[in-house]
Amino acid sequence: MGVGSTVASWLRRTGVEIVGWILIPLGIFLMPAPGPGTLVLVAGISLLARRYVWAQRILDPLERRAIAAAKYGVATWPRILFSFLGGVWLVALGFIWWNSPKIPEFTFLSVGFGPQLPAHGWATALGLWASALAAWGLLAYSVVRWHESSGNAHSNA
């Protein structure tokens, strides 16, 4: 193994670890905001799970639960339709936040709102649209991967 391949291998390993450590706090920061914060956090943990046992321990039960939820979510066509419509709803909300219509002014728990939507503008809209695309991508993957197998199990019963 030459020096060049050794350096490239080290940069690849280190780069993956650096990206993982960047994605974790970014995902935590994005979780309360509309957008794919949970996916960013899990992506960071999955990158670190290659090198750290603690990350693998976190990732294993998340993976089992995610697969179970995906199988449940695509078990029937109404569930698939409602999941797809959830993405449509996110796209519609993105357009609303992009256009930022005037809203009535009000106070909730001593926090004032209005006349503009909280966190209005293009950044929130892009986060909502990214969430819709991620949801549709995961839905399509789940339908291809698990819908037929769960449908066959129901038809044999």
TIVO-2410 file (N, C-alpha, C; in nm, 3 decimals):
# residues 157
REC num residu      c1      c2      c3 atome chaine
REC   1      M   0.085  -0.117   0.000     N      A
REC   1      M   0.000   0.000   0.000    CA      A
REC   1      M   0.089   0.123   0.000     C      A
REC   2      G   0.068   0.210  -0.100     N      A
REC   2      G   0.150   0.329  -0.113    CA      A
REC   2      G   0.107   0.439  -0.018     C      A
REC   3      V   0.193   0.542  -0.014     N      A
REC   3      V   0.165   0.656   0.073    CA      A
REC   3      V   0.037   0.727   0.029     C      A
REC   4      G   0.018   0.739  -0.102     N      A
REC   4      G  -0.101   0.807  -0.153    CA      A
REC   4      G  -0.229   0.738  -0.114     C      A
REC   5      S  -0.233   0.605  -0.124     N      A
REC   5      S  -0.355   0.533  -0.087    CA      A
REC   5      S  -0.376   0.534   0.064     C      A
REC   6      T  -0.266   0.536   0.141     N      A
REC   6      T  -0.278   0.545   0.286    CA      A
REC   6      T  -0.337   0.679   0.327     C      A
REC   7      V  -0.290   0.786   0.266     N      A
REC   7      V  -0.341   0.921   0.296    CA      A
REC   7      V  -0.487   0.931   0.252     C      A
REC   8      A  -0.520   0.878   0.133     N      A
REC   8      A  -0.658   0.883   0.084    CA      A
REC   8      A  -0.751   0.805   0.177     C      A
REC   9      S  -0.707   0.689   0.224     N      A
REC   9      S  -0.787   0.608   0.316    CA      A
REC   9      S  -0.808   0.683   0.448     C      A
REC  10      W  -0.703   0.746   0.499     N      A
REC  10      W  -0.715   0.821   0.624    CA      A
REC  10      W  -0.810   0.938   0.606     C      A
REC  11      L  -0.799   1.011   0.494     N      A
REC  11      L  -0.889   1.124   0.470    CA      A
REC  11      L  -1.034   1.077   0.457     C      A
REC  12      R  -1.056   0.963   0.392     N      A
REC  12      R  -1.191   0.911   0.376    CA      A
REC  12      R  -1.250   0.876   0.512     C      A
REC  13      R  -1.174   0.804   0.596     N      A
REC  13      R  -1.223   0.769   0.730    CA      A
REC  13      R  -1.246   0.893   0.814     C      A
REC  14      T  -1.150   0.983   0.813     N      A
REC  14      T  -1.160   1.105   0.893    CA      A
REC  14      T  -1.271   1.194   0.841     C      A
REC  15      G  -1.286   1.203   0.710     N      A
REC  15      G  -1.392   1.285   0.652    CA      A
REC  15      G  -1.530   1.235   0.691     C      A
REC  16      V  -1.549   1.102   0.688     N      A
REC  16      V  -1.678   1.044   0.727    CA      A
REC  16      V  -1.705   1.075   0.874     C      A
REC  17      E  -1.603   1.063   0.957     N      A
REC  17      E  -1.622   1.092   1.099    CA      A
REC  17      E  -1.652   1.240   1.123     C      A
REC  18      I  -1.583   1.327   1.053     N      A
REC  18      I  -1.608   1.472   1.068    CA      A
REC  18      I  -1.751   1.505   1.024     C      A
REC  19      V  -1.795   1.450   0.912     N      A
REC  19      V  -1.931   1.475   0.864    CA      A
REC  19      V  -2.033   1.422   0.965     C      A
REC  20      G  -2.006   1.304   1.021     N      A
REC  20      G  -2.096   1.248   1.123    CA      A
REC  20      G  -2.108   1.339   1.244     C      A
REC  21      W  -1.992   1.391   1.291     N      A
REC  21      W  -1.995   1.480   1.408    CA      A
REC  21      W  -2.058   1.614   1.375     C      A
REC  22      I  -2.055   1.657   1.252     N      A
REC  22      I  -2.124   1.782   1.212    CA      A
REC  22      I  -2.274   1.759   1.203     C      A
REC  23      L  -2.315   1.644   1.149     N      A
REC  23      L  -2.458   1.618   1.130    CA      A
REC  23      L  -2.534   1.602   1.262     C      A
REC  24      I  -2.470   1.548   1.364     N      A
REC  24      I  -2.541   1.527   1.491    CA      A
REC  24      I  -2.587   1.659   1.552     C      A
REC  25      P  -2.500   1.756   1.578     N      A
REC  25      P  -2.553   1.882   1.634    CA      A
REC  25      P  -2.644   1.958   1.537     C      A
REC  26      L  -2.616   1.945   1.406     N      A
REC  26      L  -2.704   2.009   1.308    CA      A
REC  26      L  -2.843   1.948   1.315     C      A
REC  27      G  -2.852   1.816   1.325     N      A
REC  27      G  -2.982   1.750   1.337    CA      A
REC  27      G  -3.054   1.790   1.464     C      A
REC  28      I  -2.981   1.800   1.575     N      A
REC  28      I  -3.042   1.843   1.701    CA      A
REC  28      I  -3.094   1.985   1.687     C      A
REC  29      F  -3.018   2.071   1.623     N      A
REC  29      F  -3.060   2.210   1.602    CA      A
REC  29      F  -3.184   2.217   1.513     C      A
REC  30      L  -3.191   2.131   1.411     N      A
REC  30      L  -3.302   2.134   1.315    CA      A
REC  30      L  -3.428   2.064   1.366     C      A
REC  31      M  -3.421   1.988   1.472     N      A
REC  31      M  -3.538   1.911   1.517    CA      A
REC  31      M  -3.659   1.998   1.549     C      A
REC  32      P  -3.647   2.110   1.621     N      A
REC  32      P  -3.768   2.187   1.647    CA      A
REC  32      P  -3.815   2.268   1.526     C      A
REC  33      A  -3.729   2.290   1.431     N      A
REC  33      A  -3.767   2.366   1.312    CA      A
REC  33      A  -3.836   2.274   1.212     C      A
REC  34      P  -3.922   2.331   1.128     N      A
REC  34      P  -3.982   2.245   1.025    CA      A
REC  34      P  -3.874   2.203   0.926     C      A
REC  35      G  -3.854   2.077   0.915     N      A
REC  35      G  -3.751   2.026   0.825    CA      A
REC  35      G  -3.705   1.888   0.868     C      A
REC  36      P  -3.609   1.835   0.797     N      A
REC  36      P  -3.567   1.696   0.819    CA      A
REC  36      P  -3.463   1.680   0.929     C      A
REC  37      G  -3.486   1.739   1.046     N      A
REC  37      G  -3.388   1.732   1.154    CA      A
REC  37      G  -3.361   1.591   1.203     C      A
REC  38      T  -3.465   1.510   1.216     N      A
REC  38      T  -3.447   1.374   1.263    CA      A
REC  38      T  -3.364   1.292   1.165     C      A
REC  39      L  -3.390   1.310   1.036     N      A
REC  39      L  -3.313   1.237   0.935    CA      A
REC  39      L  -3.166   1.278   0.938     C      A
REC  40      V  -3.139   1.406   0.959     N      A
REC  40      V  -3.001   1.454   0.965    CA      A
REC  40      V  -2.931   1.394   1.087     C      A
REC  41      L  -3.001   1.391   1.200     N      A
REC  41      L  -2.944   1.334   1.322    CA      A
REC  41      L  -2.914   1.185   1.305     C      A
REC  42      V  -3.008   1.111   1.249     N      A
REC  42      V  -2.987   0.967   1.228    CA      A
REC  42      V  -2.875   0.943   1.127     C      A
REC  43      A  -2.865   1.028   1.026     N      A
REC  43      A  -2.756   1.014   0.929    CA      A
REC  43      A  -2.621   1.031   0.998     C      A
REC  44      G  -2.611   1.129   1.086     N      A
REC  44      G  -2.487   1.148   1.160    CA      A
REC  44      G  -2.453   1.029   1.248     C      A
REC  45      I  -2.554   0.976   1.318     N      A
REC  45      I  -2.531   0.859   1.403    CA      A
REC  45      I  -2.491   0.739   1.319     C      A
REC  46      S  -2.555   0.722   1.203     N      A
REC  46      S  -2.521   0.606   1.120    CA      A
REC  46      S  -2.379   0.616   1.065     C      A
REC  47      L  -2.332   0.736   1.035     N      A
REC  47      L  -2.193   0.750   0.992    CA      A
REC  47      L  -2.096   0.717   1.105     C      A
REC  48      L  -2.129   0.761   1.226     N      A
REC  48      L  -2.041   0.733   1.340    CA      A
REC  48      L  -2.051   0.589   1.387     C      A
REC  49      A  -2.161   0.520   1.354     N      A
REC  49      A  -2.178   0.380   1.396    CA      A
REC  49      A  -2.075   0.289   1.331     C      A
REC  50      R  -2.013   0.334   1.224     N      A
REC  50      R  -1.907   0.255   1.161    CA      A
REC  50      R  -1.784   0.243   1.249     C      A
REC  51      R  -1.766   0.341   1.338     N      A
REC  51      R  -1.645   0.343   1.420    CA      A
REC  51      R  -1.670   0.335   1.569     C      A
REC  52      Y  -1.791   0.369   1.615     N      A
REC  52      Y  -1.817   0.377   1.758    CA      A
REC  52      Y  -1.927   0.280   1.799     C      A
REC  53      V  -1.901   0.204   1.904     N      A
REC  53      V  -1.998   0.107   1.954    CA      A
REC  53      V  -2.122   0.178   2.009     C      A
REC  54      W  -2.105   0.292   2.079     N      A
REC  54      W  -2.219   0.363   2.135    CA      A
REC  54      W  -2.316   0.407   2.026     C      A
REC  55      A  -2.262   0.449   1.911     N      A
REC  55      A  -2.349   0.491   1.801    CA      A
REC  55      A  -2.422   0.370   1.741     C      A
REC  56      Q  -2.354   0.257   1.733     N      A
REC  56      Q  -2.418   0.135   1.683    CA      A
REC  56      Q  -2.529   0.090   1.777     C      A
REC  57      R  -2.508   0.105   1.907     N      A
REC  57      R  -2.612   0.069   2.005    CA      A
REC  57      R  -2.734   0.159   1.991     C      A
REC  58      I  -2.715   0.283   1.955     N      A
REC  58      I  -2.827   0.374   1.932    CA      A
REC  58      I  -2.896   0.339   1.800     C      A
REC  59      L  -2.817   0.307   1.700     N      A
REC  59      L  -2.870   0.285   1.566    CA      A
REC  59      L  -2.949   0.155   1.552     C      A
REC  60      D  -2.908   0.049   1.618     N      A
REC  60      D  -2.974  -0.081   1.603    CA      A
REC  60      D  -3.123  -0.077   1.638     C      A
REC  61      P  -3.162  -0.027   1.757     N      A
REC  61      P  -3.306  -0.023   1.786    CA      A
REC  61      P  -3.381   0.077   1.697     C      A
REC  62      L  -3.316   0.185   1.657     N      A
REC  62      L  -3.380   0.281   1.565    CA      A
REC  62      L  -3.410   0.214   1.432     C      A
REC  63      E  -3.316   0.133   1.384     N      A
REC  63      E  -3.335   0.064   1.257    CA      A
REC  63      E  -3.450  -0.036   1.266     C      A
REC  64      R  -3.456  -0.112   1.375     N      A
REC  64      R  -3.566  -0.209   1.392    CA      A
REC  64      R  -3.701  -0.137   1.397     C      A
REC  65      R  -3.709  -0.028   1.471     N      A
REC  65      R  -3.835   0.046   1.482    CA      A
REC  65      R  -3.873   0.111   1.351     C      A
REC  66      A  -3.775   0.163   1.279     N      A
REC  66      A  -3.803   0.227   1.150    CA      A
REC  66      A  -3.856   0.126   1.049     C      A
REC  67      I  -3.798   0.006   1.047     N      A
REC  67      I  -3.845  -0.096   0.954    CA      A
REC  67      I  -3.985  -0.141   0.991     C      A
REC  68      A  -4.011  -0.159   1.121     N      A
REC  68      A  -4.146  -0.198   1.165    CA      A
REC  68      A  -4.248  -0.091   1.128     C      A
REC  69      A  -4.212   0.036   1.149     N      A
REC  69      A  -4.304   0.146   1.115    CA      A
REC  69      A  -4.326   0.154   0.964     C      A
REC  70      A  -4.221   0.132   0.886     N      A
REC  70      A  -4.235   0.136   0.740    CA      A
REC  70      A  -4.325   0.023   0.692     C      A
REC  71      K  -4.308  -0.096   0.746     N      A
REC  71      K  -4.394  -0.209   0.708    CA      A
REC  71      K  -4.539  -0.181   0.745     C      A
REC  72      Y  -4.561  -0.125   0.862     N      A
REC  72      Y  -4.697  -0.091   0.905    CA      A
REC  72      Y  -4.756   0.017   0.815     C      A
REC  73      G  -4.675   0.116   0.780     N      A
REC  73      G  -4.724   0.229   0.701    CA      A
REC  73      G  -4.761   0.194   0.558     C      A
REC  74      V  -4.706   0.087   0.503     N      A
REC  74      V  -4.738   0.050   0.365    CA      A
REC  74      V  -4.819  -0.079   0.358     C      A
REC  75      A  -4.876  -0.121   0.468     N      A
REC  75      A  -4.952  -0.245   0.471    CA      A
REC  75      A  -5.081  -0.235   0.391     C      A
REC  76      T  -5.142  -0.116   0.387     N      A
REC  76      T  -5.267  -0.098   0.312    CA      A
REC  76      T  -5.255   0.026   0.223     C      A
REC  77      W  -5.336   0.027   0.117     N      A
REC  77      W  -5.334   0.142   0.026    CA      A
REC  77      W  -5.384   0.270   0.091     C      A
REC  78      P  -5.484   0.268   0.180     N      A
REC  78      P  -5.522   0.394   0.247    CA      A
REC  78      P  -5.407   0.455   0.328     C      A
REC  79      R  -5.327   0.372   0.393     N      A
REC  79      R  -5.212   0.425   0.468    CA      A
REC  79      R  -5.111   0.489   0.373     C      A
REC  80      I  -5.089   0.424   0.259     N      A
REC  80      I  -4.996   0.480   0.160    CA      A
REC  80      I  -5.049   0.613   0.109     C      A
REC  81      L  -5.179   0.618   0.079     N      A
REC  81      L  -5.240   0.742   0.029    CA      A
REC  81      L  -5.229   0.854   0.131     C      A
REC  82      F  -5.260   0.825   0.258     N      A
REC  82      F  -5.252   0.929   0.361    CA      A
REC  82      F  -5.107   0.974   0.382     C      A
REC  83      S  -5.012   0.885   0.371     N      A
REC  83      S  -4.872   0.924   0.382    CA      A
REC  83      S  -4.833   1.016   0.266     C      A
REC  84      F  -4.878   0.981   0.145     N      A
REC  84      F  -4.849   1.066   0.029    CA      A
REC  84      F  -4.912   1.205   0.048     C      A
REC  85      L  -5.037   1.207   0.097     N      A
REC  85      L  -5.105   1.335   0.120    CA      A
REC  85      L  -5.036   1.417   0.229     C      A
REC  86      G  -4.970   1.350   0.322     N      A
REC  86      G  -4.891   1.423   0.422    CA      A
REC  86      G  -4.779   1.503   0.354     C      A
REC  87      G  -4.716   1.443   0.252     N      A
REC  87      G  -4.615   1.515   0.175    CA      A
REC  87      G  -4.674   1.631   0.098     C      A
REC  88      V  -4.794   1.611   0.042     N      A
REC  88      V  -4.864   1.720  -0.028    CA      A
REC  88      V  -4.890   1.835   0.069     C      A
REC  89      W  -4.931   1.801   0.191     N      A
REC  89      W  -4.956   1.901   0.294    CA      A
REC  89      W  -4.828   1.980   0.325     C      A
REC  90      L  -4.714   1.913   0.333     N      A
REC  90      L  -4.587   1.982   0.358    CA      A
REC  90      L  -4.552   2.078   0.244     C      A
REC  91      V  -4.578   2.035   0.120     N      A
REC  91      V  -4.553   2.123   0.005    CA      A
REC  91      V  -4.642   2.246   0.013     C      A
REC  92      A  -4.771   2.226   0.045     N      A
REC  92      A  -4.864   2.339   0.057    CA      A
REC  92      A  -4.820   2.435   0.168     C      A
REC  93      L  -4.779   2.379   0.281     N      A
REC  93      L  -4.731   2.465   0.390    CA      A
REC  93      L  -4.605   2.541   0.348     C      A
REC  94      G  -4.520   2.477   0.268     N      A
REC  94      G  -4.401   2.546   0.218    CA      A
REC  94      G  -4.438   2.668   0.136     C      A
REC  95      F  -4.539   2.656   0.050     N      A
REC  95      F  -4.583   2.771  -0.029    CA      A
REC  95      F  -4.642   2.880   0.060     C      A
REC  96      I  -4.715   2.839   0.163     N      A
REC  96      I  -4.772   2.939   0.255    CA      A
REC  96      I  -4.660   3.013   0.326     C      A
REC  97      W  -4.560   2.940   0.377     N      A
REC  97      W  -4.451   3.006   0.449    CA      A
REC  97      W  -4.365   3.089   0.354     C      A
REC  98      W  -4.351   3.046   0.230     N      A
REC  98      W  -4.274   3.124   0.132    CA      A
REC  98      W  -4.342   3.258   0.107     C      A
REC  99      N  -4.475   3.255   0.090     N      A
REC  99      N  -4.550   3.378   0.059    CA      A
REC  99      N  -4.574   3.463   0.183     C      A
REC 100      S  -4.570   3.405   0.300     N      A
REC 100      S  -4.585   3.473   0.428    CA      A
REC 100      S  -4.703   3.569   0.431     C      A
REC 101      P  -4.825   3.516   0.428     N      A
REC 101      P  -4.941   3.604   0.436    CA      A
REC 101      P  -4.951   3.667   0.574     C      A
REC 102      K  -5.021   3.777   0.580     N      A
REC 102      K  -5.044   3.845   0.709    CA      A
REC 102      K  -5.138   3.760   0.793     C      A
REC 103      I  -5.108   3.748   0.922     N      A
REC 103      I  -5.194   3.676   1.014    CA      A
REC 103      I  -5.236   3.770   1.125     C      A
REC 104      P  -5.346   3.741   1.194     N      A
REC 104      P  -5.386   3.827   1.306    CA      A
REC 104      P  -5.280   3.824   1.416     C      A
REC 105      E  -5.266   3.936   1.482     N      A
REC 105      E  -5.171   3.941   1.595    CA      A
REC 105      E  -5.239   3.881   1.717     C      A
REC 106      F  -5.162   3.796   1.789     N      A
REC 106      F  -5.213   3.734   1.911    CA      A
REC 106      F  -5.097   3.698   2.001     C      A
REC 107      T  -5.130   3.669   2.126     N      A
REC 107      T  -5.030   3.630   2.225    CA      A
REC 107      T  -5.066   3.492   2.278     C      A
REC 108      F  -4.964   3.407   2.288     N      A
REC 108      F  -4.983   3.273   2.342    CA      A
REC 108      F  -4.869   3.247   2.440     C      A
REC 109      L  -4.903   3.220   2.565     N      A
REC 109      L  -4.804   3.197   2.671    CA      A
REC 109      L  -4.703   3.313   2.677     C      A
REC 110      S  -4.754   3.431   2.673     N      A
REC 110      S  -4.675   3.555   2.681    CA      A
REC 110      S  -4.579   3.575   2.564     C      A
REC 111      V  -4.603   3.505   2.454     N      A
REC 111      V  -4.522   3.522   2.333    CA      A
REC 111      V  -4.613   3.580   2.226     C      A
REC 112      G  -4.572   3.692   2.169     N      A
REC 112      G  -4.653   3.757   2.067    CA      A
REC 112      G  -4.628   3.700   1.928     C      A
REC 113      F  -4.735   3.686   1.850     N      A
REC 113      F  -4.727   3.638   1.712    CA      A
REC 113      F  -4.798   3.738   1.623     C      A
REC 114      G  -4.757   3.737   1.494     N      A
REC 114      G  -4.821   3.821   1.393    CA      A
REC 114      G  -4.749   3.953   1.381     C      A
REC 115      P  -4.769   4.025   1.278     N      A
REC 115      P  -4.859   4.001   1.166    CA      A
REC 115      P  -4.801   3.905   1.061     C      A
REC 116      Q  -4.676   3.857   1.082     N      A
REC 116      Q  -4.620   3.759   0.988    CA      A
REC 116      Q  -4.609   3.623   1.057     C      A
REC 117      L  -4.605   3.519   0.976     N      A
REC 117      L  -4.588   3.385   1.030    CA      A
REC 117      L  -4.452   3.372   1.099     C      A
REC 118      P  -4.444   3.295   1.207     N      A
REC 118      P  -4.313   3.273   1.268    CA      A
REC 118      P  -4.220   3.202   1.170     C      A
REC 119      A  -4.096   3.242   1.167     N      A
REC 119      A  -3.994   3.183   1.080    CA      A
REC 119      A  -4.037   3.184   0.934     C      A
REC 120      H  -4.102   3.293   0.891     N      A
REC 120      H  -4.149   3.302   0.753    CA      A
REC 120      H  -4.031   3.318   0.658     C      A
REC 121      G  -4.052   3.281   0.534     N      A
REC 121      G  -3.952   3.302   0.431    CA      A
REC 121      G  -3.908   3.175   0.361     C      A
REC 122      W  -3.809   3.194   0.277     N      A
REC 122      W  -3.764   3.086   0.189    CA      A
REC 122      W  -3.696   2.972   0.265     C      A
REC 123      A  -3.626   3.000   0.375     N      A
REC 123      A  -3.553   2.894   0.446    CA      A
REC 123      A  -3.650   2.791   0.504     C      A
REC 124      T  -3.757   2.838   0.566     N      A
REC 124      T  -3.856   2.746   0.620    CA      A
REC 124      T  -3.926   2.670   0.509     C      A
REC 125      A  -3.958   2.740   0.400     N      A
REC 125      A  -4.023   2.675   0.286    CA      A
REC 125      A  -3.934   2.564   0.230     C      A
REC 126      L  -3.807   2.592   0.215     N      A
REC 126      L  -3.716   2.488   0.163    CA      A
REC 126      L  -3.706   2.370   0.259     C      A
REC 127      G  -3.707   2.396   0.388     N      A
REC 127      G  -3.706   2.287   0.485    CA      A
REC 127      G  -3.831   2.201   0.475     C      A
REC 128      L  -3.946   2.265   0.458     N      A
REC 128      L  -4.071   2.190   0.442    CA      A
REC 128      L  -4.070   2.108   0.313     C      A
REC 129      W  -4.021   2.167   0.205     N      A
REC 129      W  -4.015   2.095   0.078    CA      A
REC 129      W  -3.915   1.979   0.084     C      A
REC 130      A  -3.803   2.001   0.151     N      A
REC 130      A  -3.706   1.893   0.167    CA      A
REC 130      A  -3.767   1.779   0.249     C      A
REC 131      S  -3.847   1.814   0.350     N      A
REC 131      S  -3.915   1.711   0.429    CA      A
REC 131      S  -4.014   1.632   0.343     C      A
REC 132      A  -4.087   1.702   0.255     N      A
REC 132      A  -4.181   1.633   0.167    CA      A
REC 132      A  -4.108   1.539   0.073     C      A
REC 133      L  -3.998   1.586   0.015     N      A
REC 133      L  -3.921   1.499  -0.075    CA      A
REC 133      L  -3.865   1.378  -0.002     C      A
REC 134      A  -3.815   1.399   0.119     N      A
REC 134      A  -3.764   1.287   0.198    CA      A
REC 134      A  -3.876   1.190   0.231     C      A
REC 135      A  -3.992   1.242   0.269     N      A
REC 135      A  -4.106   1.156   0.303    CA      A
REC 135      A  -4.149   1.075   0.181     C      A
REC 136      W  -4.159   1.138   0.066     N      A
REC 136      W  -4.200   1.067  -0.055    CA      A
REC 136      W  -4.096   0.963  -0.097     C      A
REC 137      G  -3.969   0.998  -0.083     N      A
REC 137      G  -3.864   0.902  -0.115    CA      A
REC 137      G  -3.868   0.780  -0.025     C      A
REC 138      L  -3.884   0.804   0.105     N      A
REC 138      L  -3.893   0.692   0.199    CA      A
REC 138      L  -4.021   0.612   0.178     C      A
REC 139      L  -4.129   0.680   0.142     N      A
REC 139      L  -4.254   0.610   0.115    CA      A
REC 139      L  -4.239   0.520  -0.008     C      A
REC 140      A  -4.180   0.574  -0.113     N      A
REC 140      A  -4.159   0.494  -0.235    CA      A
REC 140      A  -4.069   0.374  -0.206     C      A
REC 141      Y  -3.962   0.396  -0.134     N      A
REC 141      Y  -3.873   0.286  -0.097    CA      A
REC 141      Y  -3.948   0.180  -0.017     C      A
REC 142      S  -4.029   0.223   0.080     N      A
REC 142      S  -4.103   0.130   0.164    CA      A
REC 142      S  -4.206   0.052   0.084     C      A
REC 143      V  -4.273   0.118  -0.010     N      A
REC 143      V  -4.372   0.048  -0.093    CA      A
REC 143      V  -4.303  -0.059  -0.177     C      A
REC 144      V  -4.192  -0.022  -0.239     N      A
REC 144      V  -4.120  -0.119  -0.322    CA      A
REC 144      V  -4.066  -0.233  -0.238     C      A
REC 145      R  -4.013  -0.200  -0.123     N      A
REC 145      R  -3.946  -0.300  -0.040    CA      A
REC 145      R  -4.043  -0.390   0.037     C      A
REC 146      W  -4.151  -0.332   0.094     N      A
REC 146      W  -4.231  -0.408   0.188    CA      A
REC 146      W  -4.379  -0.422   0.154     C      A
REC 147      H  -4.432  -0.348   0.062     N      A
REC 147      H  -4.577  -0.357   0.039    CA      A
REC 147      H  -4.619  -0.493  -0.014     C      A
REC 148      E  -4.549  -0.546  -0.112     N      A
REC 148      E  -4.587  -0.676  -0.170    CA      A
REC 148      E  -4.576  -0.788  -0.069     C      A
REC 149      S  -4.470  -0.788   0.011     N      A
REC 149      S  -4.453  -0.897   0.107    CA      A
REC 149      S  -4.562  -0.892   0.213     C      A
REC 150      S  -4.600  -0.769   0.255     N      A
REC 150      S  -4.707  -0.762   0.355    CA      A
REC 150      S  -4.841  -0.791   0.290     C      A
REC 151      G  -4.860  -0.756   0.162     N      A
REC 151      G  -4.984  -0.784   0.093    CA      A
REC 151      G  -5.002  -0.933   0.072     C      A
REC 152      N  -4.895  -1.005   0.041     N      A
REC 152      N  -4.904  -1.149   0.023    CA      A
REC 152      N  -4.935  -1.219   0.155     C      A
REC 153      A  -4.881  -1.166   0.264     N      A
REC 153      A  -4.908  -1.227   0.394    CA      A
REC 153      A  -5.057  -1.216   0.428     C      A
REC 154      H  -5.120  -1.103   0.392     N      A
REC 154      H  -5.261  -1.085   0.422    CA      A
REC 154      H  -5.348  -1.172   0.331     C      A
REC 155      S  -5.305  -1.191   0.205     N      A
REC 155      S  -5.387  -1.268   0.112    CA      A
REC 155      S  -5.383  -1.417   0.144     C      A
REC 156      N  -5.279  -1.464   0.210     N      A
REC 156      N  -5.269  -1.606   0.244    CA      A
REC 156      N  -5.346  -1.640   0.371     C      A
REC 157      A  -5.386  -1.540   0.445     N      A
REC 157      A  -5.452  -1.566   0.574    CA      A
REC 157      A  -5.595  -1.613   0.557     C      A
***
